[in-house]
């Protein structure tokens, strides 16, 4: 599949923007609680059961990140670097 020049430029702009805000910080407990509340609001609106705090360890992204760390392929980035 061929990617057009315009698509590649759009992707590169998105990647630059994401790098500016990327962080490895898990956030404060308060931030995680607010995120859980937002996710549950959306889940319930879509007819799914709300998540609990115990479910936090089950988020796929966290599992992917931990697997990448275990394989030595996760980069540790600090905000502003």
Beta strands, then each sheet from edge to edge (+ up, - down):
end
